[in-house]
């Protein structure tokens, strides 16, 4: 289980540093309305993660119990998803989350709601949990639900902490990176390489899939 926690932590760190709708929204909100607005929005995003995680873990428990062969399919789907994320990071014309857009000022309640719905309306979050969590679950240990919740909680904690730090420092980071396009490219290619490497490792490691046979 320890290896799974470390693995999900590394993948989660790589994914949270790869620009997506949540990060772009949080950075844009922090720059245009301030750190407090960014952090309020982040609480909504974190709740969205929790909702998706709970629903996914219940579903994974049923899958492992009744359709163990689906484990291999989910494993390969997760590897493919990580490869897709790697490609979006390095593809020509890719952008950084710090290339932001202007947003109108909103009250705290609406900031929370917008953060929540930005997360819930992003179907990639559901795909992420459904395809990623099985990569680090060992059916031989049993308690699939508890393993899923533990692994997903690590992802939520890392995602929330890192996004919080980014929201707090968004203005300074955006100003620093604005005149340094090379840094933006390095960030994109580094994270793309890390995600691709993890994807290949997961796709070629058949040891855990065999335990479900």
N, C-alpha and C positions, 0 to 999 in steps of 0.2 A: 504493500500500500504506500510505503514511503517513496518508492520509485515513481509511483503514479502521481503522487502529490508534487514531486519535484518536476516531473515531466509536464504536468498541466500548468505549473507555475511558469516554466520557461516558455511554453507555447502562448500562455496568456499574456506574458510580457511582450512577446514578439507581436501578437495581434493588437494589443492596445496601443502600441507604438506605430501601427500601420493605419494611416488615415481612413476613416469611415464616417458615415453620417453622424454618429454620436459625437465623435471628436470634433468634427468640423463645426457642428452646431455649438458645442460647448466653448470652443475657442472663439468663434465668431461672437457668441453672446458675451463672453468675458471681455473681449476687446471693445465691443460697442457699448456695453452697459456696466462693466466693472466686475471685479472678482466675486463679489457677493452674489450677483445675478448668475454668474457661471456656476457657483457652488450650489445655489438653490436648484438650478436646472439639473445639476448632477444628481441630486437626491431623487429626482423623478426618473432619471436614467437608471439609477441603481434599483429602484423599485421595479422597473420594467424588466431588468435582468432577473430579479428574484421571481417574478411571476412566470417568466419563460422557463427558468430553471425548475421550479416546482412542477409545472405541467410536464416538462420533458422527463424528469426523473421518474414520475409515476408511469409514463409511457414506456420508458426503458425497462422498468421492472417487469412490465407485462411482456415486452419483447423477449427479454432474457429467459423468462419463465416458460413461454409458450412457443417461441420461434427462435431457438438458439442459433440456427443457421444464419439468421439475419445479422448476427454479430460480425461475420466476415464482410458482408455487404456494407454495413455501417462503417466498418474499419476502412475499407477502400474508399467509400464516399468521403470520409473525413480527410483522408490523404489527398484526394482530388480537390477538396475544398481549400485545403492549405496551399496547394499548388496554384489554385486560382487566385488566392489572396497574394501569393508571391508575384504572380504575373501582373496583377493590378498595381503592385508597388513599383515594378520596374518597367512597365510597358511605356513605349514612347507617348509623350503627352500626359503622363501621370502627374498628379498634383500633390502638394503637401497640404496638410490640414491648416497650416499657418498662412496659406493663401486664402484669406477669409473674405466674407461678404458682410455688408452692413445690415443690421437688424434693428427694427424699431424697439424702443424701450417698452417693457412690460412689467406689471405688478408681480409680486412674489407668487401668488396663487397661480397665475397664468404661466409663470416661468417653470414652476414645478410640473404643471400639466403638460406644457410643451416638451419638457425633458422626458416625461413619461411616454407621451405619444410618439416622440421621435424614436424612442427605443422600441415600443410595441409595434409601430408601423414599419419597422425594418425587418423583413422576413429572414434576413441573413442571420439574425440572432437565434431564431428557432433552428435553422439549419446548423448553425455553429454548435449548439448544445447537442442536438440529436446525432450529429456526425462526429463530434470531437470527444465527448465524454467516454464513449465506448473504447476509445483508443487506450485509455488508462485504467479501465476496470478489469479486474481479474476475477472471472466467474468462480474460480476455484476457492476464493476467499468467502463466497457467499455474501449476503446482505448487499445486493446490488443497489437497492434504494439508498442505503446509508453511504455506500461508496460514491454514488452519483452525487448526492447532496454535498458530501465532503469535497469532492473534486470541483463541483460547480461553485461552492462557496469560496474556494481558493481563487477561481477565476474572477468572481465578483469583487473580492477584496482587492486583488491586484488591479483590476480595471478601475475600481472606484478611487483607490489611492493615487494611481498614476494619472488618471484623468483629473483628479483634484489638484495635483501638483501642476499639471499643465494649465488648468484653468486659472490658477493663482498667478502663474508666471507667463500667461499667454501674451500679454502686451509686450513684455520685455523680450520674449523669444521671437515674436513676430518682427519686432524692430531689428533684432540682431540678425535674423535670417533673411530679411527683406533685401539686404544688399549683398548677401552671400549665397547665390544660387547653388554653388558647389556643395555647400553643407546640406542643402535640401536633397540634392541628388545622392549624396553619400548616405544620408538617412534612409532614403527609399531603397537603394540597392542593398544596403546592409541588411535591413529587415526582410527584404524579398529573398535574399540568399539564405538567411536563417530559417524562414518558413519553408522554403523549398527543401532544404536539407532535412528538416524534421519530417516533412511529408514523405520523402523518399524512404527514410528510415522506417516510418510506420507502415508504409505500403509493402516493404520487403520483409518485415519481421512477422513471421507466421506463428510464433510460439504461443501467444495468447489465444489466437483464433483456434488453434488445435485443441485447447482445453474445453471448448464447447462442443466438440464433436461427440 
